[in-house]
Amino acid sequence: MRRVNTAAGNGPVSRPSFFRRSTLAVCTALTLAVSPVLKADTNESSGLSAGKIWSSKVRDYAQKSLRDEKALSVAAIPLNGPGIEQFINADALMSPGSIMKLVTTFAALEILGPTHSWDTDFLTDGDMIGDTLKGNLYVRFGGDPKLSIERLWSTLRELRSMGITRIDGDLVLDGQYFRVDGGFPTFEDNGDNPHAPFLVEPSAYLANLNLLHFQVRADERGTQAWSTPALDEVIIDNRVIATEEGRCPSRRSFEWQPIFHEDNRVTIRVTGELPQGCRTTRYLSLLPHEQYSASLIRSILEEVGVVMTGENLTGETPETARLVMKTTSPDLVSMVRDINKWSNNAMARQLLLTIGAENRLEDETDDRVAGIRVIYEWMERKGIDTEGMVIDNGAGLTRHGRITARQGVQLLQHAWDSPFSMDLLASMPIIAMDGTMARRLRNSGMDGSGRVKTGYLQNVRSIAGFTRDEHNTTWAVVGMVNNDPAWNGQAVLDRVLYSLHYRPPTGTAFSKADSGSSNRAIQ
């Protein structure tokens, strides 16, 4: 049965234009060689044979690369042309990695709607007298997955435009929008950087993805270091040495060591050597969400010329507080694109909490659990089998998440027929062109031939999406490799995409004509 993590640290709890419809295709007997060999099949048995040849060759290649016949799971289904459905170990529950984001984002498009947006309100319980706001400034967060520093600056600048240069009161952050009971399941990362951007957890107080962008530049004066945003609690101990002009080193050549102090400040010590004219950068998450967001807002107020005299607090906004200004996020479609193109974990997890917050029942106290429940119910209404599936956090950043290739491809079939299919497809990386697929399958002749979400974890590699073969038939495909090690799993999955494009498993099959026509064609 499906499972949901219920406590922190516990284990499992209209088509896009580039896909053209094709009703006639050349039938192929598949091999995995580069040069196509075309062969017309004339009976149904040859079609079945073509399908077996495809799966057999993929299995053989995977066996040689992974040395485990159960390490690969694949499901591939033709959507708008001739082809033979392919299933390799497709009912095995596998760790999916980030392809789980397609479940969350597709569900969000249908459950929340593509125009859903998030508001962040700024309110006061005081009065504006001359150039002074005498009272508290409340920030009522609405769960915005991408409350950027630019939008905050533009919004807070309005206070200065109103003639306010001083706030005699406290800054009070209101994070009541989300309910979280017991925190989040822990993710045991195998890296050496617990402050990496991909590990940022969701929060009602999330702003600017809770990140600090550090930069160091070398010139004839030596080296200069700074961070964006520049927060009072963060001190840079710059020990980078400027050297003569030369080739700029990689970011791995520098060590960034955070030192945390008892007064809630943090010093980041950076060491290394940097040739003149070069710079190095690093993104880190070093402060708790509430502290980071309060400090960010204060720094922007100071930058626009508004002095705040009170303290930083968290609490609920009084009902009598009056709205001063607000910022509204871009719509959900924009968020989904950011999540899937670049596999943004924090935004995906924030999206799952939003689904829960907008659909929670009266007795539910955890929006993560509520969001998972809502997604399961949504899939079951579509007839998708959720047996054994574990969503966990909506981003795939988990050791507990599970899905089968068959379940994944069923979801993609429904996505293809969804009113919001174009929105989901536009969010997915384009083969050999952008996002997490930008460097994959280059020089293969497949540039732009599909949109595929990727997944990557220790011992996990995965793909899920839509790819078009040489005969303009679009395939829904899900592939997962769970193996120790899985470093060569990417090559196996790229081979799956390559063979679907150049050697699609087609044979004798019946193909329906366009809707409204009684014509049938035998391919």
KAKA-V182469 format. One record per residue. RES is the residue in three letters. SS is DSSP state (@ for helix, = for strand, . for the rest). PSI is psi in radians with two decimals (NA if undefined). OMEGA is omega in whole degrees, 0 to 359 (none if undefined). Layout:
BEGIN
res ss psi omega
RES SS PSI OMEGA
RES SS PSI OMEGA
END
This chain:
BEGIN
res ss psi omega
MET . 2.78 181
ARG . 2.69 183
ARG = 2.67 180
VAL . 2.31 171
ASN . 2.25 183
THR . -0.10 179
ALA . 2.68 182
ALA . 2.29 175
GLY . -0.10 180
ASN . 2.76 177
GLY . -2.94 187
PRO . 1.99 150
VAL . NA none
SER . 1.83 193
ARG . 2.58 175
PRO . 2.59 190
SER . -0.47 185
PHE . -0.14 172
PHE . 1.78 183
ARG . 2.46 180
ARG . 2.37 179
SER . 2.32 178
THR . -0.14 177
LEU . 2.40 179
ALA . 2.63 175
VAL . 2.33 181
CYS . 2.42 185
THR = 2.49 167
ALA . 2.02 196
LEU . 2.35 160
THR . 3.00 181
LEU . 0.25 178
ALA . 2.90 182
VAL . -0.74 184
SER . 2.15 181
PRO . 2.43 173
VAL . 1.95 187
LEU = 2.43 180
LYS . 2.26 180
ALA . 2.13 177
ASP . 2.53 185
THR . -0.03 177
ASN . 2.90 187
GLU @ -0.61 181
SER @ -0.60 178
SER @ -0.55 176
GLY @ -0.80 177
LEU @ -0.66 179
SER @ -0.70 179
ALA @ -0.72 178
GLY @ -0.72 180
LYS @ -0.66 178
ILE @ -0.79 181
TRP @ -0.95 183
SER @ -0.64 180
SER @ -0.76 180
LYS @ -0.66 176
VAL @ -0.75 178
ARG @ -0.77 181
ASP @ -0.78 181
TYR @ -0.75 180
ALA @ -0.70 180
GLN @ -0.75 180
LYS @ -0.63 184
SER @ -0.67 187
LEU @ -0.34 180
ARG . 0.52 177
ASP . 1.98 184
GLU . -0.32 181
LYS . 0.01 184
ALA . -0.36 183
LEU = 2.38 174
SER = 2.28 183
VAL = 2.45 168
ALA = 2.23 181
ALA = 2.25 184
ILE = 2.24 175
PRO = 2.43 186
LEU . -0.52 187
ASN . 0.49 180
GLY . -3.03 183
PRO . 2.56 178
GLY . 2.80 181
ILE . 2.14 180
GLU . 2.44 182
GLN = 2.28 179
PHE = 2.08 177
ILE = 1.93 180
ASN . 0.63 193
ALA . -0.22 181
ASP . 0.15 177
ALA . 2.30 176
LEU . 2.15 185
MET = 2.70 171
SER . 2.10 190
PRO . -0.33 189
GLY @ -2.56 191
SER @ -0.12 175
ILE @ -0.22 174
MET @ -0.35 178
LYS @ -0.47 178
LEU @ -0.59 176
VAL @ -0.85 183
THR @ -0.79 185
THR @ -0.69 177
PHE @ -0.74 177
ALA @ -0.74 181
ALA @ -0.72 179
LEU @ -0.67 182
GLU @ -0.54 183
ILE @ -0.80 180
LEU . -0.52 183
GLY . 2.55 185
PRO . -0.33 182
THR . 0.07 180
HIS . 2.45 178
SER . 2.97 184
TRP . 2.37 178
ASP = 2.45 169
THR = 2.04 187
ASP = 2.49 173
PHE = 2.11 186
LEU = 2.90 177
THR = 2.65 173
ASP . 0.19 182
GLY . -2.84 182
ASP = 2.63 175
MET = 2.04 181
ILE = 1.92 185
GLY . -2.17 181
ASP . 0.26 185
THR = 2.36 170
LEU = 1.90 181
LYS = 1.69 183
GLY . 3.06 181
ASN . 2.64 171
LEU = 2.05 181
TYR = 2.40 175
VAL = 1.89 181
ARG = 1.77 183
PHE . 2.55 181
GLY . 0.34 178
GLY . 0.27 183
ASP . 2.11 179
PRO . -0.33 185
LYS . 1.10 175
LEU . 1.61 191
SER . 2.82 178
ILE @ -0.58 180
GLU @ -0.75 179
ARG @ -0.67 177
LEU @ -0.74 179
TRP @ -0.81 181
SER @ -0.67 181
THR @ -0.84 182
LEU @ -0.44 177
ARG @ -0.41 179
GLU @ -0.57 178
LEU @ -0.79 179
ARG @ -0.65 179
SER @ -0.48 176
MET . -0.10 181
GLY . 0.14 180
ILE . 2.15 178
THR . -0.03 183
ARG = 2.42 174
ILE = 1.97 177
ASP = 1.47 182
GLY . -3.09 181
ASP . 2.74 170
LEU = 2.01 185
VAL = 2.07 179
LEU = 2.24 182
ASP = 1.91 180
GLY . 0.64 185
GLN . -0.18 186
TYR . -0.75 179
PHE . 2.54 169
ARG . 2.19 178
VAL . 2.10 184
ASP . 1.79 176
GLY . 0.16 178
GLY . -2.79 186
PHE . 2.65 175
PRO . 2.39 182
THR . 2.60 175
PHE . 2.06 180
GLU . 1.73 182
ASP . 2.50 180
ASN . 0.07 179
GLY . -3.06 182
ASP . 0.37 183
ASN . 1.59 180
PRO . -0.10 182
HIS . 0.25 182
ALA . 2.58 182
PRO @ -0.62 184
PHE @ -0.18 180
LEU @ -0.01 179
VAL . 2.24 181
GLU . 2.77 177
PRO . 2.81 180
SER . 2.58 173
ALA . -0.43 183
TYR . 0.13 185
LEU . 2.23 174
ALA . 2.40 178
ASN @ 0.55 181
LEU @ 0.34 175
ASN @ 0.54 187
LEU . 2.58 170
LEU = 2.26 179
HIS = 1.87 181
PHE = 2.48 177
GLN = 2.51 173
VAL = 2.31 180
ARG = 2.49 179
ALA = 2.42 173
ASP = -2.88 184
GLU . -0.28 179
ARG . -0.20 186
GLY = -2.41 178
THR = 2.53 175
GLN = 2.42 181
ALA = 2.48 178
TRP = 2.94 178
SER = 2.66 174
THR = 2.07 357
PRO . 2.82 176
ALA . 1.86 184
LEU . 2.50 182
ASP . -0.54 185
GLU . -0.13 185
VAL = 2.11 181
ILE = 2.36 179
ILE = 2.11 174
ASP = 1.61 187
ASN = 1.93 178
ARG = 0.39 178
VAL = 2.33 183
ILE = 2.25 176
ALA = 2.35 178
THR = 3.11 179
GLU . 2.74 180
GLU . 2.47 181
GLY . -2.91 181
ARG . 2.34 181
CYS . 2.26 183
PRO . 2.87 177
SER . 2.86 180
ARG @ -0.42 180
ARG @ -0.22 181
SER @ -0.06 185
PHE . 2.53 178
GLU = 2.23 178
TRP = 1.94 184
GLN = 1.96 177
PRO = 2.44 177
ILE = 2.02 185
PHE = 2.37 184
HIS . 2.80 183
GLU . -0.41 181
ASP . 0.31 178
ASN . 0.22 173
ARG . 2.86 178
VAL = 2.36 175
THR = 2.27 177
ILE = 2.01 182
ARG = 2.16 181
VAL = 2.31 181
THR = 2.71 179
GLY = -3.06 177
GLU = 2.39 186
LEU = 2.05 178
PRO = 2.59 179
GLN . 2.42 181
GLY . -0.09 181
CYS . 2.84 173
ARG = 2.74 174
THR = 2.63 184
THR = 2.80 177
ARG = 2.39 172
TYR = 2.29 179
LEU = 2.61 173
SER . 1.92 191
LEU . -0.27 186
LEU . 2.63 172
PRO . 2.66 186
HIS @ -0.82 184
GLU @ -0.77 180
GLN @ -0.77 181
TYR @ -0.85 185
SER @ -0.70 178
ALA @ -0.78 180
SER @ -0.66 178
LEU @ -0.81 181
ILE @ -0.74 178
ARG @ -0.71 181
SER @ -0.64 178
ILE @ -0.74 178
LEU @ -0.77 179
GLU @ -0.69 181
GLU @ -0.62 181
VAL @ 0.00 175
GLY . 0.51 178
VAL . 2.14 180
VAL = 2.35 178
MET = 2.22 188
THR . -0.41 188
GLY . -2.93 183
GLU . 3.03 173
ASN = 2.20 182
LEU = 2.84 168
THR = 2.55 181
GLY . -3.11 182
GLU . 2.49 179
THR . 2.24 178
PRO . 2.57 179
GLU . -0.43 182
THR . -0.10 181
ALA . 2.52 183
ARG = 2.46 179
LEU = 2.27 177
VAL = -0.78 180
MET = 2.94 180
LYS = 2.79 172
THR = 2.35 181
THR = 2.34 183
SER . 2.87 165
PRO . 2.89 183
ASP . 2.98 184
LEU @ -0.63 181
VAL @ -0.74 178
SER @ -0.70 179
MET @ -0.75 181
VAL @ -0.65 179
ARG @ -0.79 179
ASP @ -0.69 182
ILE @ -0.85 187
ASN @ -0.65 181
LYS @ -0.76 188
TRP @ 0.19 175
SER . 0.99 183
ASN . 1.92 183
ASN @ -0.81 183
ALA @ -0.74 181
MET @ -0.66 178
ALA @ -0.74 179
ARG @ -0.65 176
GLN @ -0.65 180
LEU @ -0.72 177
LEU @ -0.74 178
LEU @ -0.64 179
THR @ -0.75 177
ILE @ -0.73 178
GLY @ -0.78 182
ALA @ -0.62 182
GLU @ -0.20 185
ASN @ 0.31 183
ARG . 2.57 174
LEU . 2.87 186
GLU . -0.59 185
ASP . 0.08 181
GLU . 2.33 184
THR . 0.04 182
ASP . 2.00 184
ASP @ -0.41 175
ARG @ -0.84 179
VAL @ -0.70 179
ALA @ -0.71 179
GLY @ -0.70 178
ILE @ -0.74 178
ARG @ -0.80 182
VAL @ -0.70 181
ILE @ -0.73 177
TYR @ -0.81 181
GLU @ -0.68 178
TRP @ -0.77 179
MET @ -0.70 181
GLU @ -0.58 175
ARG @ -0.47 178
LYS . -0.10 181
GLY . 0.29 179
ILE . 2.24 179
ASP . 2.12 180
THR . 0.21 182
GLU . 2.16 177
GLY . -0.18 182
MET . 2.45 176
VAL = 1.95 181
ILE . -0.73 174
ASP . -1.32 183
ASN . 0.04 175
GLY . -0.17 182
ALA . -0.29 185
GLY . 0.00 178
LEU . 1.29 187
THR . 2.64 173
ARG . -0.15 185
HIS . -0.41 185
GLY . 2.45 180
ARG = 2.53 174
ILE = 2.70 174
THR . 2.74 177
ALA @ -0.61 180
ARG @ -0.75 177
GLN @ -0.73 180
GLY @ -0.74 182
VAL @ -0.52 173
GLN @ -0.72 178
LEU @ -0.73 180
LEU @ -0.61 176
GLN @ -0.76 178
HIS @ -0.62 178
ALA @ -0.66 179
TRP @ -0.58 181
ASP @ 0.00 183
SER . 2.60 173
PRO . -0.34 183
PHE . 0.42 182
SER @ -0.70 181
MET @ -0.65 180
ASP @ -0.73 179
LEU @ -0.80 181
LEU @ -0.71 181
ALA @ -0.32 181
SER . -0.20 188
MET . 2.51 180
PRO . 2.45 180
ILE = 2.30 183
ILE . 2.20 175
ALA . 0.30 184
MET . -0.78 184
ASP . 3.11 178
GLY @ -2.58 182
THR @ -0.06 175
MET @ 0.09 188
ALA . -0.61 185
ARG . 0.10 184
ARG . 2.48 180
LEU . 0.49 173
ARG . 2.62 179
ASN . 0.39 178
SER . -0.07 184
GLY . 0.17 183
MET . 0.18 182
ASP . 2.16 177
GLY . 0.17 185
SER . 0.03 179
GLY = 2.96 177
ARG = 2.06 192
VAL = 2.19 172
LYS = 2.45 181
THR = 2.81 176
GLY = 2.53 184
TYR = 2.08 171
LEU = 2.93 172
GLN . 2.18 180
ASN . 0.28 180
VAL = 2.29 168
ARG = 2.50 184
SER = 2.75 174
ILE = 2.63 173
ALA = 2.31 178
GLY = -2.61 186
PHE = 2.29 178
THR = 2.60 185
ARG = 2.35 179
ASP . -3.14 184
GLU . -0.36 184
HIS . 0.26 176
ASN . 0.40 168
THR . 2.32 178
THR = 2.35 179
TRP = 2.37 165
ALA = 2.26 185
VAL = 2.40 173
VAL = 2.26 177
GLY = 2.38 179
MET = 2.42 173
VAL = 2.10 171
ASN = 1.87 186
ASN . 2.66 177
ASP . 1.77 4
PRO . 2.94 180
ALA . 0.23 185
TRP . -0.58 180
ASN . 0.05 177
GLY @ -0.53 179
GLN @ -0.73 179
ALA @ -0.65 178
VAL @ -0.78 181
LEU @ -0.61 174
ASP @ -0.62 177
ARG @ -0.63 176
VAL @ -0.83 180
LEU @ -0.71 180
TYR @ -0.80 183
SER @ -0.57 175
LEU @ -0.56 181
HIS @ -0.85 187
TYR @ -0.41 181
ARG . 0.98 183
PRO . 2.44 181
PRO . 1.42 178
THR . 2.68 177
GLY . -2.56 176
THR . 2.13 182
ALA . 2.73 176
PHE = 2.33 181
SER = 2.19 179
LYS = 2.47 175
ALA . -3.14 180
ASP . 2.69 180
SER . 2.39 179
GLY . -0.12 180
SER . 2.50 179
SER . 0.03 182
ASN . 2.53 176
ARG = 2.51 180
ALA = 2.47 174
ILE = 2.12 182
GLN . NA none
END
